[in-house]
Amino acid sequence: MVARGLVGSVLVLLGGLVVATLPPSAPVAGLDVLAILRSTAIGRMSGLVVVLAGLGLLASAWLHLCGACARADADEQPALLARVRGATVAWALPLLLAPPLFSRDGWSYAAQGTLAHRGFSPYEHGPWSLVGPRSVPGPIVEGVDARWMATPAPYGPVPLIGGDVAAGLTSDPWLLVVAHRVIALVGLVLLAWSVPRLAHWCGANPALASCLVLASPLMVANGVAGLHNDLLMAGLMAAALVAAREHGWVAGAVLGGLAAGVKLPGGLACVAVVLLTLPVAAGAAARVRHTLRVAAVATAALVLPGVVWGLGIGWLGALTVPGTVNTPLSLPTLVGGWLDVVARLGGLGTADGTFLGVVRLLGQVGIVGVAAVVLLRLPTGHPRQSVRALAVVMAATVALSPVVHLWYFLWVVPFVAVQRLGRRATVALVALSLVSGLVAPMDSSLHGAYLAIVIGSLVVAAAAGLLLVTRRARERLAGLATGEWTSSIDATVVDQG
C-alpha cells in the first residue's frame, strides 16, 4: 500500500507540472513536452486527470493503511505507527521539489521573504515593489497571483523570518518555494511527534490517529503539495499542548504564541494550554488569572521575533487582506451574501456588502464567545478535556471565519482525530479528509476554466464514490468506525495521570 501511495504522489507531481502556475523562468518551463501539454486544452485536461488519478491512488492507499491501524492491537500499534510515519515520508518526498500546487500562495511566500531580505517591510509593500524598471516583472514575482501583487502580507513574523533567511541563500524563486515547503514540513514533523501523545491522553489508537492526520489526502494535497503556512501553525499548536503538559505552561504559551506568529488563529492553542495547566476544578477567578498569565507570555512570543528581526507588528493592519475574497466554504460569507441579495431584491436600499460585513463581524465575535465559554466552563487539569476544548474552539473558528479554504481544515483535524470517536464521527472525519484532498485541484487553480471544472468534478465524483460509497468501501469504513480502533487505555486513567 505504501508503494501505491508513492505512485500516486509521483502522478500528482507530474500532472501538477502541467496544471500548476509556473514562472516562465522556471527550468522545466522550457521543456518541449511540457510546453505542448500546457499550451493546449486537451493537454491541460490530461494533466488534471493525472493529478486526480494520483490523488485517488493516494486515498486508496491511505484507507488501507487506516484499516491496518484500526485492526492493530495495543502490542502492534508501535510498529504501525512507524509504518504510518514511513508512508508519510514516502508520499511527501516526491512533492518536496514540486511547485506550489492547487494554489499560488507559495509564490507569494517567496516574494514576501525576498521583500524582507531586501529591506522592504512585507507589511507595507506588496510584491510589486520587487518589479524592475519599466514595470518589467522579474522571476521572483512571475508566479504571484495578480490579486496579491499590491497587498501586504497578512502573516505573522515566523514564516517571513524563514523567508528572509532563505532569500539570503538564493534568489531563485523555485528554490525559495522549496525552502518554504521545508519550513511548512516542520509542522508535519511536530504533528508526527505530538499526535500520538495527544491520542494517548484521550485513550485512542495512536497509530490510527497519526494515519488520519499525517498521511491523509487532506494533508498530502493541501498541506504538502499546496504549501500553506497552516501546516506549520497546526504543528505548533499540537506541540504547544504537549510542551505544556511535559514542560509547564510557559513552554506551552511560547509555542502557542509562535503558532499565532504564523497565522493569528494559532494563538487559540493557548485556550487548551490554560485548561490543561490549571488545577482540577479551578474556579472562575483562577481561570481568569491564569489566562492573563498565559496570554502575556504568548503575546511576547508573538511580538518579540518580529521586533527583534525588524519586521515590527505591521501584520495586524494586514489581517483584513484575506477577507477581500469571498469563499463558498465560509458560512458567514454565504449567509451575508444571501441577505444582501434579499435586501437588494426587497428594495431595502442598503449598500452592497452591508449584511456581508455585519454577518462576518458577528461570526468573529462568535469565535471569541466560544473561546470564552470554553475557558470558563470546560473542566480544568484534564489532558483529554483540554484536547477536546481545542477541537471545539478550532471547529468554531473554521465554521465562523469570514474566509475558509480547504487547507483550513488542517486547523481542526489533528485535534478531532485523537478523540475516541463514535461510528458516525469517524466516518465523517474520514470522508472529510478524503474529499477535501480529492477536490484540492478544484479550489483555486482553475480560475473559471469551465471545461476543467466539469471534467475534474466528474473524476472527483467517480473517485469519491468508488472510495466511499461502494459496498467494499462501506465495509472498510465500518471497520474503521468500530471500537477496535480505540486502544485499551482507559481514558479516565489518562485524565488522572
C-alpha positions in Angstrom: 0.0 0.0 0.0 3.0 2.4 0.6 4.1 1.8 -3.0 0.7 2.5 -4.3 0.6 5.8 -2.5 4.1 6.6 -3.7 3.0 6.1 -7.3 0.0 8.4 -6.6 2.3 11.1 -5.2 4.5 10.9 -8.3 1.5 11.2 -10.6 0.4 14.3 -8.6 3.8 15.8 -9.2 3.9 15.0 -12.9 0.3 16.2 -13.5 0.9 19.2 -11.3 3.7 20.4 -13.6 1.0 20.6 -16.3 -1.8 22.4 -14.4 0.2 24.5 -11.8 1.3 28.0 -12.4 5.0 28.0 -13.5 7.1 31.1 -13.9 8.4 31.4 -17.4 11.9 31.5 -15.9 11.5 28.1 -14.3 13.9 25.5 -15.7 11.1 23.0 -16.5 9.1 25.6 -18.4 11.4 25.2 -21.4 10.8 21.5 -21.8 9.2 20.9 -25.2 6.8 18.2 -24.0 5.6 20.2 -21.0 5.2 23.4 -23.2 3.0 21.5 -25.6 0.8 20.0 -22.9 0.4 23.3 -21.1 -0.4 25.2 -24.3 -3.4 23.0 -25.3 -6.8 22.4 -23.7 -6.5 18.6 -24.1 -3.0 18.7 -22.6 -4.2 20.6 -19.6 -7.2 18.4 -19.1 -4.9 15.3 -19.3 -2.7 16.8 -16.6 -5.7 17.4 -14.4 -6.9 13.8 -14.8 -3.4 12.5 -14.0 -3.4 14.7 -10.8 -6.8 13.4 -9.8 -5.8 9.8 -10.5 -2.7 10.2 -8.4 -4.8 11.6 -5.5 -7.2 8.7 -5.9 -4.3 6.2 -5.6 -3.1 8.1 -2.5 -6.6 8.0 -1.0 -6.9 4.3 -1.6 -3.5 3.5 -0.1 -4.4 5.7 2.9 -7.7 4.0 3.5 -5.9 0.6 3.5 -3.3 1.9 5.9 -6.0 3.3 8.2 -7.7 -0.2 8.1 -4.4 -1.9 9.2 -4.0 0.6 12.0 -7.6 0.1 13.1 -7.2 -3.7 13.3 -4.0 -3.5 15.3 -4.0 -4.4 19.0 -2.0 -2.5 21.6 1.2 -4.5 21.0 1.1 -3.9 17.3 0.4 -0.2 17.4 4.1 1.0 17.8 5.0 -0.9 14.6 2.0 0.5 12.8 2.9 4.0 14.0 6.3 3.6 12.5 4.8 2.4 9.3 2.5 5.4 9.1 5.4 7.8 9.6 7.4 6.0 6.9 4.4 6.2 4.5 4.0 9.9 5.2 7.7 10.5 4.3 7.4 8.4 1.2 4.3 10.1 0.0 5.5 13.6 0.8 9.0 13.2 -0.7 8.2 13.5 -4.4 6.3 16.7 -3.7 9.1 18.3 -1.9 10.6 19.8 -5.1 7.2 20.5 -6.7 5.9 24.0 -7.5 3.1 25.1 -5.3 0.1 23.0 -6.4 -3.6 24.0 -6.5 -2.8 27.4 -5.1 -0.3 30.2 -5.9 0.3 31.2 -2.3 3.8 29.6 -2.3 5.0 32.0 -4.9 3.7 34.9 -2.7 5.6 33.5 0.3 8.8 33.5 -1.8 8.2 37.1 -2.8 7.4 38.3 0.7 10.5 36.7 2.1 12.5 38.4 -0.6 10.9 41.8 0.3 12.0 41.3 3.9 15.5 40.4 2.8 15.9 43.5 0.6 14.8 45.8 3.4 11.2 46.3 2.4 8.5 45.7 5.0 6.2 43.0 3.7 3.6 44.6 5.9 3.8 47.9 4.0 4.7 46.7 0.5 3.3 44.1 -1.9 5.4 42.0 -4.3 5.0 44.8 -6.9 7.9 46.5 -5.0 10.2 43.9 -6.5 9.2 44.7 -10.1 12.1 46.1 -12.1 12.4 49.2 -14.2 9.7 50.0 -16.8 7.4 47.7 -14.8 9.0 44.5 -16.1 8.3 41.7 -13.7 11.3 39.7 -12.6 11.4 36.0 -11.9 10.6 36.4 -8.2 7.1 37.7 -8.9 6.2 35.8 -12.1 4.2 33.2 -10.2 2.4 35.6 -7.8 -1.3 35.9 -8.3 -2.1 39.3 -9.6 -4.7 39.8 -6.9 -2.0 39.8 -4.2 0.7 41.8 -6.1 -0.1 45.0 -4.3 -1.3 43.7 -0.9 0.8 43.4 2.2 1.5 40.1 3.9 -1.3 39.0 6.4 1.0 36.6 8.2 2.9 36.8 11.4 6.7 37.2 11.6 7.6 33.5 11.8 7.3 32.5 8.1 8.6 35.9 7.0 11.8 35.4 9.1 12.2 32.0 7.5 11.7 33.5 4.0 14.2 36.3 4.8 16.8 33.7 5.7 16.1 31.6 2.6 16.3 34.7 0.4 19.7 35.3 1.8 20.8 31.9 0.4 19.3 32.1 -3.0 17.3 34.4 -5.3 15.9 31.5 -7.4 12.1 31.5 -6.9 11.8 27.7 -7.3 14.4 27.1 -4.6 12.7 29.7 -2.4 9.5 27.8 -2.8 11.3 24.6 -1.8 12.7 26.4 1.3 9.2 27.5 2.3 7.9 23.9 1.8 10.6 22.7 4.2 9.5 25.3 6.7 5.9 24.1 6.4 7.1 20.5 6.8 8.4 21.4 10.2 4.8 21.5 11.1 4.3 17.9 9.8 7.3 16.8 12.0 5.7 18.4 15.0 2.4 16.7 14.3 4.2 13.3 14.0 5.7 13.9 17.4 2.6 15.3 19.1 -0.4 13.4 17.7 0.5 10.0 19.3 0.8 11.7 22.7 -2.5 13.5 22.3 -4.1 10.2 21.3 -2.7 8.5 24.3 -4.2 11.3 26.6 -7.6 10.6 25.0 -7.3 6.8 25.2 -7.3 6.5 21.4 -5.2 4.4 19.0 -2.1 6.5 18.3 -1.3 4.7 15.0 -4.8 5.3 13.6 -4.9 8.9 14.9 -1.5 9.5 13.2 -2.7 8.0 10.0 -5.8 10.2 10.0 -3.7 13.3 10.5 -0.3 12.8 8.8 -1.0 10.7 5.7 -4.4 11.7 4.6 -5.3 13.2 1.2 -6.2 16.4 3.0 -2.6 16.6 4.4 -0.8 15.5 1.2 -2.8 17.6 -1.2 -3.3 20.8 0.8 -0.6 20.8 3.5 2.4 19.4 1.5 1.6 19.9 -2.2 -0.4 23.1 -1.6 2.4 24.6 0.5 0.4 26.5 3.1 1.6 28.1 6.3 -1.4 26.5 8.0 0.6 23.2 8.3 3.3 24.9 10.4 0.6 26.6 12.5 -1.2 23.3 13.2 2.1 21.6 14.2 3.0 24.4 16.6 -0.5 24.2 18.2 -0.3 20.5 18.8 3.2 20.8 20.2 2.1 23.6 22.5 -0.3 21.2 24.3 2.4 18.5 24.7 5.0 21.0 25.8 2.6 22.5 28.4 2.0 19.1 29.9 5.6 17.9 29.8 7.4 21.2 30.5 5.0 23.6 32.0 2.6 26.3 31.0 5.3 28.8 29.9 6.6 26.4 27.3 3.1 25.8 26.0 2.4 29.5 25.9 5.5 30.2 24.0 4.7 27.7 21.3 1.1 29.0 21.2 2.4 32.5 20.6 4.7 31.2 17.9 1.7 29.5 16.3 -0.1 32.9 16.3 3.2 34.2 14.8 2.4 32.1 11.7 -1.3 32.8 11.5 -3.2 34.6 14.2 -5.8 31.7 14.9 -2.9 29.6 16.0 -2.9 31.5 19.3 -6.1 29.8 20.2 -4.0 26.8 21.3 -3.5 28.9 24.5 -7.1 28.2 25.4 -6.2 24.5 25.8 -2.9 25.4 27.5 -4.8 27.3 30.2 -7.2 24.5 30.8 -4.5 21.8 30.8 -2.2 23.6 33.3 -4.8 24.7 35.8 -5.5 22.5 38.9 -8.5 20.2 38.7 -11.9 22.1 39.3 -10.3 25.5 39.2 -12.7 28.4 39.8 -13.5 31.3 37.6 -11.1 33.7 39.3 -8.2 31.3 38.9 -9.1 30.7 35.3 -9.0 34.4 34.5 -5.7 35.0 36.3 -4.1 32.1 34.5 -5.5 33.1 31.2 -3.9 36.5 31.6 -0.5 34.9 32.5 -0.6 32.6 29.5 -1.7 35.5 27.2 1.1 37.7 28.4 3.8 35.1 27.6 2.1 34.1 24.3 1.9 37.8 23.3 5.6 38.2 24.0 6.4 35.1 21.9 4.3 36.5 19.1 5.6 40.1 19.1 9.3 39.8 20.0 10.5 37.8 16.9 9.2 40.5 14.6 10.5 43.3 16.7 14.0 41.8 17.0 14.1 41.0 13.3 13.0 44.5 12.4 9.6 43.4 10.9 7.5 45.0 13.6 3.8 44.3 14.1 2.5 45.8 10.9 0.8 42.5 10.0 -2.0 43.5 12.4 -3.1 46.1 9.8 -3.0 43.5 7.0 -5.3 41.0 8.7 -8.2 42.2 6.5 -6.4 41.2 3.3 -7.7 37.6 3.1 -11.2 38.9 3.7 -11.2 40.8 0.3 -12.2 37.5 -1.3 -15.4 35.6 -0.9 -15.1 31.8 -0.5 -18.0 29.4 -0.7 -16.8 27.4 2.3 -17.3 30.3 4.6 -20.7 30.1 6.4 -20.8 33.8 7.3 -19.9 34.8 3.8 -22.7 32.6 2.3 -25.3 33.9 4.8 -24.3 37.5 4.5 -24.2 37.3 0.7 -27.7 35.9 0.5 -29.0 38.5 2.9 -27.6 41.2 0.6 -29.3 39.6 -2.3 -32.6 39.5 -0.4 -32.1 43.1 0.6 -31.5 44.2 -2.9 -34.5 42.3 -4.3 -36.6 43.7 -1.5 -35.6 47.2 -2.2 -34.2 48.0 1.2 -31.7 50.4 -0.2 -28.7 49.1 1.7 -25.3 49.4 0.2 -23.7 46.4 -1.4 -22.0 44.2 1.2 -23.8 45.7 4.2 -25.1 42.4 5.5 -22.0 40.6 4.5 -19.9 42.8 6.7 -22.3 42.5 9.6 -22.6 38.7 9.5 -18.8 38.4 9.2 -18.3 40.6 12.2 -20.9 38.6 14.2 -19.0 35.4 13.2 -15.8 36.8 14.5 -17.5 37.8 17.8 -18.9 34.3 17.9 -15.4 32.8 17.8 -14.3 34.9 20.8 -17.5 34.0 22.6 -16.9 30.2 22.0 -13.4 30.6 23.3 -14.5 32.4 26.4 -17.2 29.8 27.2 -14.7 27.0 26.8 -12.2 28.8 29.1 -14.8 29.3 31.8 -16.9 26.1 31.6 -14.8 23.1 30.5 -13.1 21.0 33.1 -9.5 22.0 34.1 -6.5 19.8 34.7 -7.7 17.0 32.4 -5.5 16.3 29.3 -8.4 14.7 27.4 -10.7 17.7 28.1 -8.0 20.2 27.0 -7.7 18.5 23.6 -11.5 18.4 23.3 -11.6 22.1 24.1 -9.1 22.9 21.4 -11.1 20.8 18.9 -14.3 22.7 19.8 -12.6 26.1 19.5 -10.9 25.4 16.2 -14.1 23.9 14.7 -16.0 27.0 15.7 -13.2 29.2 14.2 -13.4 27.5 10.8 -17.2 27.5 10.9 -17.4 31.2 11.7 -14.4 32.6 9.8 -15.1 35.2 7.1 -12.8 33.3 4.7 -12.4 29.5 4.6 -10.2 27.5 2.2 -9.8 23.7 2.1 -6.5 23.9 3.9 -8.2 25.5 6.9 -9.4 22.0 7.9 -5.8 21.4 8.9 -6.7 23.6 11.9 -9.3 21.1 13.2 -8.5 17.5 12.1 -5.4 16.9 14.3 -7.5 17.7 17.4 -10.5 15.7 16.3 -8.6 12.6 15.1 -7.1 11.9 18.5 -10.5 11.7 20.2 -12.4 8.5 21.0 -14.9 8.9 18.2 -18.1 7.1 17.5 -19.1 5.4 14.3 -20.7 8.4 12.6 -18.0 10.9 13.7 -15.2 8.6 12.4 -16.9 8.1 9.0 -17.4 11.9 8.8 -13.8 12.6 9.6 -12.5 10.0 7.0 -14.9 11.4 4.4 -13.9 15.0 5.0 -10.2 14.2 4.8 -10.6 12.2 1.6 -12.9 14.5 -0.3 -11.1 17.7 0.7 -7.9 16.1 -0.7 -9.6 14.9 -3.9 -11.1 18.3 -4.6 -7.9 20.3 -3.9 -7.2 20.8 -7.6 -10.6 22.4 -7.9 -10.2 25.0 -5.2 -8.4 28.0 -6.7 -6.1 26.8 -9.5 -8.7 26.7 -12.3 -9.9 30.3 -12.3 -13.1 29.9 -14.3 -11.8 27.1 -16.6 -15.2 25.6 -17.1 -14.2 22.6 -19.1 -11.6 21.7 -16.4 -14.2 22.2 -13.7 -16.6 19.8 -15.4 -14.0 17.2 -16.1 -12.5 17.5 -12.7 -15.9 17.3 -11.0 -16.8 14.1 -12.9 -13.5 12.4 -12.0 -13.7 13.5 -8.3 -17.3 12.3 -8.1 -16.3 8.9 -9.6 -13.3 8.5 -7.3 -15.1 9.6 -4.2 -18.0 7.2 -4.9 -15.6 4.4 -5.5 -13.7 5.0 -2.3 -16.6 5.9 0.0 -19.9 4.6 -1.4 -19.4 1.2 -2.9 -20.1 -1.9 -0.9 -16.4 -2.7 -0.3 -15.8 1.0 0.7 -18.7 0.9 3.2 -17.3 -2.3 4.7 -13.9 -0.7 5.0 -15.4 2.4 6.7 -17.4 0.3 9.0 -14.2 -1.4 10.1 -12.6 1.9 10.9 -15.6 3.1 12.9 -15.8 0.2 15.3 -14.5 0.1 18.8 -11.5 -1.9 17.6 -9.6 1.3 16.7 -9.5 2.7 20.2 -6.7 1.5 22.3 -7.1 -0.4 25.5 -6.1 2.6 27.6 -8.8 3.7 30.0 -9.4 7.4 29.3 -10.4 8.1 32.9 -7.0 6.8 34.0 -5.3 9.0 31.3 -7.2 12.1 32.7 -5.9 11.4 36.2 -2.3 10.8 35.0 
